[in-house]
């Protein structure tokens, strides 16, 4: 399954607890962009908050206000305002119940100083360090604190609502959410904080926003990977091809996610992207190549074998024979595909291959080899690479997308526990039960081939 677009929630995901984008995430974005993967944000935050990240990191787009406002780096693609009557009734409800409220405009959340504090660095850090066992006590104290505040001026809020309002954020505990739902059945309530509720139109969500971008940028939801940590990420992670829950995320989210990665403070994003083969995540004391395809395969072997070799070494004859067997099987598969499934033609091609093998063995063994074993092995493997690229050149096919598809399929053989599983008798690698449905490369290879053919037709008109 080729991933064409990756989306990040912001707080607790894209940002670490110091409210910064980690260097590993920045490098991951750069690698994905080089490979043509679209990268964006999907957040409950407003467009004013995300714009600096888009500008500084070269992101392609952002789904903000939980799907209500979608933008690229240079234009707004979609806006969905809340009805004025709904906004006004929410203001009245908040005033009556002495609840602070903020209104989401095109520039940001406006209205409540308490909500502004809650979404600040300080407020986000506090919400993460409070132990879950204290939750009830904190909730009772929070309610008592709110009751002491003077209600917001309804006139001030009515002035703000003259602008288009895309989301309403109300100070409310988890237990109060149901009462708001009953009073306002035509809105959707989602949460990214235990102390406030995000209120949007009933038919909107981060997932719907991503789907809208898919129509514009030509990708399916099945070709999306998304990262999140909170309740308002649940639909998104459940609806895309690969949903990744952060290690610091909520338990319910982890239960529904395709994959659980490390925390937002421990390179969780880069580790998950590496796990699925979208980037190479550099590990300490391990060398990297200028050839990113090599780095991706190295990541695969690190997961499969538990470690990789960083000091050049020679293959023994037994191991070299095994590696040759793997290559030979692919050559036979290439001949079978070339025969069109005609068993007679295929059988003759195999006989010709046997003859070619005998001829090559005679040729190689009859000439002198002054080079060392390692030089000879590296020379032969390099020629294999060159010949394979040459085959693609003569075929008129760009191999890069197909390499990525096959790599993702191979990485998909890693089980949810992050390890490879092997048959106890044959020792062959096992595939997760959903591998065929999610990672089998053939449908994606056909789709990409069709795309390259159509592109060639258009280019040669």
C-alpha positions as CSV (number, residue, x, y, z in Angstrom):
1,X,0.0,0.0,0.0
2,X,1.7,3.2,-1.2
3,X,1.3,6.1,1.2
4,X,0.8,9.3,-0.8
5,X,0.0,11.7,2.1
6,X,0.9,12.0,5.8
7,X,-1.1,14.1,8.3
8,X,-0.1,15.1,11.9
9,X,-2.2,16.3,14.8
10,X,-0.3,19.1,16.4
11,X,-0.5,19.2,20.3
12,X,1.0,16.0,21.8
13,X,2.0,14.7,18.4
14,X,3.7,17.1,16.0
15,X,4.9,19.2,18.9
16,X,6.9,17.8,21.8
17,X,6.0,18.8,25.4
18,X,8.3,21.9,25.0
19,X,6.0,22.9,22.1
20,X,8.7,22.4,19.5
21,X,9.0,20.3,16.4
22,X,11.8,17.8,17.1
23,X,14.7,17.6,14.7
24,X,13.9,14.0,13.8
25,X,10.4,15.1,12.6
26,X,11.9,18.0,10.6
27,X,14.3,15.5,8.9
28,X,11.4,13.1,8.3
29,X,9.4,15.8,6.6
30,X,12.3,16.7,4.4
31,X,12.8,13.0,3.4
32,X,9.2,12.5,2.5
33,X,9.0,15.7,0.5
34,X,12.0,14.5,-1.5
35,X,10.1,11.3,-2.2
36,X,7.0,13.2,-3.4
37,X,4.9,12.4,-0.3
38,X,2.4,15.1,0.6
39,X,2.7,16.3,4.2
40,X,0.1,18.2,6.2
41,X,-1.5,19.0,9.6
42,X,-4.9,17.9,10.8
43,X,-5.7,19.8,14.0
44,X,-8.3,21.5,16.1
45,X,-6.1,24.6,16.1
46,X,-6.9,27.5,13.8
47,X,-5.2,28.6,10.5
48,X,-3.3,31.4,12.2
49,X,-1.6,28.9,14.5
50,X,-0.6,26.5,11.7
51,X,0.6,29.0,9.1
52,X,4.2,29.4,10.6
53,X,4.7,25.7,10.5
54,X,3.5,25.5,6.9
55,X,5.8,28.3,5.9
56,X,8.9,27.2,7.9
57,X,8.6,23.4,7.1
58,X,7.2,23.6,3.6
59,X,4.0,21.7,4.4
60,X,1.6,21.2,1.6
61,X,-1.7,21.8,3.4
62,X,-3.6,21.9,6.8
63,X,-7.0,20.7,8.0
64,X,-7.8,23.2,10.8
65,X,-10.6,23.6,13.2
66,X,-11.3,19.9,13.0
67,X,-12.1,20.0,9.3
68,X,-14.0,23.4,9.2
69,X,-11.2,25.4,7.5
70,X,-8.7,23.9,5.0
71,X,-5.8,25.7,3.5
72,X,-2.6,25.3,1.5
73,X,0.5,27.5,1.9
74,X,-1.0,30.1,-0.4
75,X,-4.7,29.8,-0.5
76,X,-7.9,28.7,1.3
77,X,-9.5,25.6,-0.2
78,X,-12.5,25.2,2.0
79,X,-14.4,27.0,4.7
80,X,-17.5,26.0,6.7
81,X,-18.9,28.6,9.0
82,X,-21.1,27.7,11.9
83,X,-24.6,29.2,11.6
84,X,-24.8,32.6,13.4
85,X,-27.9,31.3,15.3
86,X,-25.9,28.3,16.6
87,X,-23.0,30.5,17.7
88,X,-25.4,32.9,19.4
89,X,-27.2,30.1,21.3
90,X,-23.8,28.6,22.4
91,X,-22.8,32.0,23.7
92,X,-26.1,32.2,25.7
93,X,-25.7,28.7,27.0
94,X,-22.1,29.4,28.1
95,X,-23.1,32.7,29.8
96,X,-26.0,31.0,31.6
97,X,-23.8,28.2,32.9
98,X,-20.9,30.5,33.7
99,X,-18.7,28.8,31.1
100,X,-15.8,30.5,29.4
101,X,-16.0,30.4,25.6
102,X,-13.8,31.2,22.6
103,X,-14.8,31.7,19.0
104,X,-12.6,30.4,16.2
105,X,-12.1,33.1,13.5
106,X,-9.8,32.9,10.5
107,X,-7.0,34.4,12.6
108,X,-7.5,32.3,15.7
109,X,-9.4,31.6,18.9
110,X,-10.8,34.8,20.5
111,X,-12.7,35.4,23.7
112,X,-11.5,33.5,26.7
113,X,-8.3,34.2,28.6
114,X,-8.8,30.9,30.5
115,X,-8.9,28.9,27.2
116,X,-6.0,30.9,25.9
117,X,-4.1,29.8,29.0
118,X,-5.2,26.2,28.5
119,X,-3.9,26.1,24.9
120,X,-0.6,27.8,25.9
121,X,2.6,25.9,26.5
122,X,2.0,26.1,30.3
123,X,-1.5,24.8,30.1
124,X,-0.6,21.9,27.8
125,X,2.3,20.9,30.0
126,X,0.2,21.0,33.1
127,X,-2.6,18.8,31.5
128,X,0.0,16.2,30.7
129,X,1.8,16.0,34.0
130,X,-1.4,15.7,36.2
131,X,-1.7,12.0,37.1
132,X,-4.8,10.2,35.9
133,X,-5.6,9.2,39.5
134,X,-6.0,12.9,40.3
135,X,-8.6,13.4,37.5
136,X,-11.7,13.6,39.6
137,X,-10.1,15.9,42.2
138,X,-8.8,18.2,39.5
139,X,-12.3,18.2,37.8
140,X,-14.0,19.2,41.0
141,X,-11.4,21.9,41.7
142,X,-11.7,23.1,38.1
143,X,-15.5,23.5,38.4
144,X,-15.1,25.5,41.6
145,X,-12.5,27.7,40.0
146,X,-14.7,28.5,37.0
147,X,-17.6,29.5,39.2
148,X,-15.5,32.2,40.8
149,X,-14.8,33.9,37.6
150,X,-17.0,36.8,36.4
151,X,-18.9,35.7,33.3
152,X,-17.6,36.9,30.0
153,X,-19.4,39.9,28.4
154,X,-22.0,38.7,26.0
155,X,-21.8,41.9,24.1
156,X,-18.1,41.4,23.5
157,X,-18.7,37.9,22.2
158,X,-21.6,39.1,20.0
159,X,-19.2,41.6,18.5
160,X,-16.6,38.9,17.7
161,X,-19.3,36.7,16.1
162,X,-19.8,39.3,13.4
163,X,-16.8,37.6,11.8
164,X,-17.2,34.1,10.3
165,X,-17.0,31.6,13.2
166,X,-15.7,28.1,12.3
167,X,-15.4,26.5,15.7
168,X,-16.5,27.2,19.3
169,X,-14.3,26.1,22.2
170,X,-16.1,25.9,25.5
171,X,-14.6,25.2,29.0
172,X,-16.4,22.0,30.0
173,X,-15.4,18.8,31.8
174,X,-15.8,15.4,30.2
175,X,-18.9,14.8,32.3
176,X,-20.6,17.9,30.9
177,X,-20.3,17.0,27.3
178,X,-23.5,15.0,27.2
179,X,-25.6,17.9,28.4
180,X,-24.2,20.1,25.7
181,X,-24.9,17.4,23.1
182,X,-28.5,17.2,24.3
183,X,-29.0,21.0,24.1
184,X,-27.3,21.2,20.7
185,X,-28.1,18.0,18.7
186,X,-27.1,19.6,15.4
187,X,-23.4,20.1,16.2
188,X,-20.5,17.7,16.8
189,X,-18.5,17.8,20.0
190,X,-14.9,16.5,20.1
191,X,-12.2,16.9,22.7
192,X,-8.4,17.3,22.7
193,X,-8.3,18.4,26.3
194,X,-10.0,17.2,29.5
195,X,-11.0,20.8,30.3
196,X,-12.6,22.0,27.1
197,X,-14.8,20.9,24.2
198,X,-14.4,21.7,20.5
199,X,-17.8,22.4,18.9
200,X,-18.1,22.2,15.1
201,X,-20.7,21.4,12.4
202,X,-22.2,17.9,12.7
203,X,-21.0,16.7,9.4
204,X,-17.4,17.9,9.7
205,X,-14.2,16.2,11.1
206,X,-10.5,15.9,10.5
207,X,-11.2,12.8,8.4
208,X,-13.7,14.6,6.2
209,X,-11.2,17.4,5.7
210,X,-8.5,14.9,4.6
211,X,-11.0,13.3,2.2
212,X,-11.6,16.7,0.7
213,X,-7.9,17.2,0.2
214,X,-7.7,13.8,-1.4
215,X,-10.2,14.9,-4.1
216,X,-8.0,17.9,-4.8
217,X,-4.6,16.3,-4.7
218,X,-5.6,12.8,-6.0
219,X,-5.1,10.4,-3.1
220,X,-7.5,8.0,-1.4
221,X,-8.0,7.7,2.3
222,X,-6.4,4.2,2.1
223,X,-3.2,6.0,0.9
224,X,-3.0,8.2,4.0
225,X,-1.0,7.8,7.2
226,X,-2.2,9.9,10.1
227,X,-0.8,10.5,13.6
228,X,-2.6,11.6,16.7
229,X,-2.9,11.4,20.5
230,X,-6.4,12.5,21.6
231,X,-10.1,11.8,21.3
232,X,-10.5,14.1,18.4
233,X,-8.1,12.0,16.4
234,X,-10.0,8.7,16.8
235,X,-12.1,9.0,13.6
236,X,-9.1,10.1,11.6
237,X,-6.9,7.2,12.7
238,X,-9.7,4.7,12.2
239,X,-10.5,6.0,8.7
240,X,-7.2,6.2,7.0
241,X,-4.9,3.5,5.6
242,X,-2.5,3.6,8.5
243,X,-3.5,5.3,11.8
244,X,-0.6,5.8,14.2
245,X,-1.2,6.5,17.9
246,X,1.5,8.3,19.9
247,X,3.0,6.6,22.9
248,X,1.7,9.4,25.0
249,X,-1.8,9.1,23.5
250,X,-5.1,8.0,25.1
251,X,-5.6,4.3,25.7
252,X,-8.8,4.2,23.5
253,X,-6.9,5.7,20.6
254,X,-4.1,3.1,21.0
255,X,-6.7,0.3,20.9
256,X,-8.1,1.5,17.6
257,X,-4.8,2.5,15.9
258,X,-3.0,0.5,13.3
259,X,0.3,1.1,15.1
260,X,1.4,2.5,18.4
261,X,4.7,4.4,18.2
262,X,7.0,6.1,20.8
263,X,6.0,9.4,22.5
264,X,6.1,12.9,21.1
265,X,9.3,13.4,23.2
266,X,11.1,10.3,22.0
267,X,11.0,10.6,18.2
268,X,7.7,8.8,17.9
269,X,6.9,10.3,14.4
270,X,10.2,9.4,12.9
271,X,10.2,5.9,14.3
272,X,6.7,5.1,12.9
273,X,7.6,6.6,9.5
274,X,10.7,4.4,9.5
275,X,8.7,1.4,10.6
276,X,6.5,1.7,7.6
277,X,9.4,2.4,5.2
278,X,8.6,6.0,4.4
279,X,11.9,7.4,5.7
280,X,15.2,6.2,7.1
281,X,15.6,6.9,10.8
282,X,19.2,7.1,11.7
283,X,20.2,5.1,14.7
284,X,23.3,5.8,16.8
285,X,26.6,4.4,15.5
286,X,25.0,3.2,12.2
287,X,26.1,4.5,8.9
288,X,23.8,5.8,6.2
289,X,24.2,5.9,2.4
290,X,23.5,8.6,-0.1
291,X,21.2,6.0,-1.7
292,X,18.0,6.3,0.3
293,X,16.7,3.0,-1.1
294,X,19.7,1.3,0.6
295,X,18.8,3.0,3.8
296,X,15.2,1.8,3.6
297,X,16.2,-1.8,3.0
298,X,18.6,-1.4,5.9
299,X,15.7,-0.4,8.2
300,X,13.8,-3.5,6.9
301,X,16.7,-5.8,7.8
302,X,17.2,-4.2,11.2
303,X,13.6,-5.0,12.0
304,X,13.8,-8.5,10.6
305,X,17.2,-9.5,11.9
306,X,17.4,-7.4,15.0
307,X,20.7,-5.8,13.8
308,X,22.5,-4.9,10.6
309,X,26.2,-4.9,9.6
310,X,28.1,-1.6,9.6
311,X,31.6,-3.0,8.9
312,X,32.2,-4.3,5.4
313,X,32.5,-8.1,5.4
314,X,32.7,-11.0,2.9
315,X,29.9,-13.5,2.3
316,X,30.7,-17.1,2.9
317,X,29.7,-19.5,0.1
318,X,26.7,-20.9,1.9
319,X,25.2,-17.4,2.7
320,X,26.1,-16.3,-0.9
321,X,24.2,-19.3,-2.3
322,X,21.1,-18.3,-0.2
323,X,21.3,-14.7,-1.5
324,X,21.7,-16.0,-5.0
325,X,18.6,-18.3,-4.6
326,X,16.5,-15.2,-3.7
327,X,17.6,-13.4,-6.8
328,X,17.2,-16.5,-9.0
329,X,13.6,-16.9,-7.9
330,X,12.8,-13.3,-9.0
331,X,14.5,-14.0,-12.4
332,X,12.3,-17.0,-12.9
333,X,9.2,-15.0,-11.9
334,X,10.3,-12.3,-14.4
335,X,10.5,-15.1,-17.1
336,X,7.0,-16.4,-16.1
337,X,5.5,-13.0,-16.4
338,X,7.2,-12.5,-19.8
339,X,5.7,-15.8,-21.0
340,X,2.2,-14.5,-20.4
341,X,1.5,-17.6,-18.4
342,X,2.0,-20.0,-21.3
343,X,3.5,-23.0,-19.7
344,X,5.2,-24.3,-22.8
345,X,6.9,-21.0,-23.5
346,X,7.8,-20.7,-19.8
347,X,9.3,-24.2,-19.7
348,X,11.5,-23.4,-22.7
349,X,12.6,-20.2,-21.1
350,X,13.6,-22.1,-18.0
351,X,15.6,-24.6,-20.1
352,X,17.3,-21.6,-21.8
353,X,18.1,-20.2,-18.3
354,X,19.7,-23.5,-17.3
355,X,21.9,-23.3,-20.5
356,X,22.8,-19.7,-19.8
357,X,23.7,-20.6,-16.2
358,X,26.0,-23.4,-17.4
359,X,27.6,-21.1,-20.0
360,X,28.1,-18.3,-17.4
361,X,29.7,-20.8,-14.9
362,X,32.1,-22.0,-17.6
363,X,33.0,-18.4,-18.6
364,X,33.6,-17.2,-15.1
365,X,35.6,-20.2,-14.0
366,X,37.8,-20.2,-17.1
367,X,39.2,-16.7,-16.5
368,X,41.7,-15.4,-13.9
369,X,40.4,-13.4,-11.0
370,X,43.1,-11.3,-9.4
371,X,40.7,-9.2,-7.3
372,X,40.0,-10.1,-3.7
373,X,36.8,-12.0,-2.7
374,X,35.2,-8.8,-1.4
375,X,36.0,-6.8,-4.5
376,X,34.6,-9.6,-6.7
377,X,31.4,-9.8,-4.7
378,X,30.8,-6.0,-4.6
379,X,31.6,-5.8,-8.4
380,X,29.1,-8.5,-9.2
381,X,26.3,-7.1,-7.0
382,X,26.9,-3.6,-8.5
383,X,26.6,-5.0,-12.0
384,X,23.3,-6.6,-11.0
385,X,22.0,-3.3,-9.8
386,X,23.2,-1.6,-13.0
387,X,21.6,-4.3,-15.2
388,X,18.3,-4.0,-13.3
389,X,18.2,-0.3,-13.8
390,X,19.0,-0.9,-17.4
391,X,16.1,-3.2,-17.7
392,X,13.8,-0.5,-16.4
393,X,15.3,2.0,-18.8
394,X,14.7,-0.2,-21.8
395,X,11.2,-0.8,-20.5
396,X,10.5,2.9,-20.2
397,X,9.4,2.6,-16.5
398,X,10.4,4.7,-13.6
399,X,11.2,2.2,-10.8
400,X,11.2,4.5,-7.8
401,X,7.4,4.3,-7.0
402,X,7.5,0.5,-7.4
403,X,10.5,0.2,-5.1
404,X,8.6,2.3,-2.5
405,X,5.5,0.1,-2.9
406,X,7.4,-3.2,-2.5
407,X,9.3,-1.7,0.5
408,X,6.1,-0.8,2.2
409,X,4.7,-4.2,1.5
410,X,7.8,-5.8,3.1
411,X,7.6,-3.5,6.1
412,X,4.0,-4.5,6.4
413,X,5.2,-8.0,7.4
414,X,6.2,-6.6,10.7
415,X,3.6,-7.5,13.3
416,X,1.9,-4.9,15.6
417,X,4.4,-5.7,18.3
418,X,7.1,-4.2,16.1
419,X,8.8,-7.6,15.4
420,X,9.0,-10.1,12.6
421,X,7.3,-13.5,13.2
422,X,8.7,-16.7,11.7
423,X,7.2,-20.1,11.0
424,X,8.7,-22.5,13.7
425,X,9.2,-25.3,11.2
426,X,10.2,-23.6,7.9
427,X,11.6,-20.4,9.4
428,X,9.9,-18.4,6.7
429,X,8.7,-15.0,7.6
430,X,5.0,-14.9,8.4
431,X,2.6,-12.2,7.3
432,X,0.0,-10.5,9.5
433,X,-3.6,-11.7,8.8
434,X,-4.5,-8.4,7.1
435,X,-1.3,-8.2,5.0
436,X,-3.0,-9.1,1.7
437,X,-5.8,-6.6,2.1
438,X,-3.5,-3.8,3.2
439,X,-0.1,-4.3,1.7
440,X,-0.2,-6.7,-1.3
441,X,1.8,-4.7,-3.9
442,X,0.2,-5.9,-7.2
443,X,-2.9,-3.5,-7.2
444,X,-0.7,-0.5,-6.4
445,X,1.8,-1.5,-9.0
446,X,-0.9,-1.7,-11.6
447,X,-2.3,1.7,-10.6
448,X,1.1,3.3,-10.8
449,X,1.8,1.6,-14.2
450,X,-1.4,3.0,-15.5
451,X,-0.5,6.4,-14.3
452,X,3.0,6.3,-16.0
453,X,1.4,5.1,-19.2
454,X,-1.1,7.9,-19.2
455,X,1.5,10.4,-18.4
456,X,3.7,9.1,-21.3
457,X,0.7,9.4,-23.7
458,X,0.1,13.0,-22.6
459,X,3.8,13.8,-22.9
460,X,4.0,12.5,-26.5
461,X,0.8,14.0,-27.9
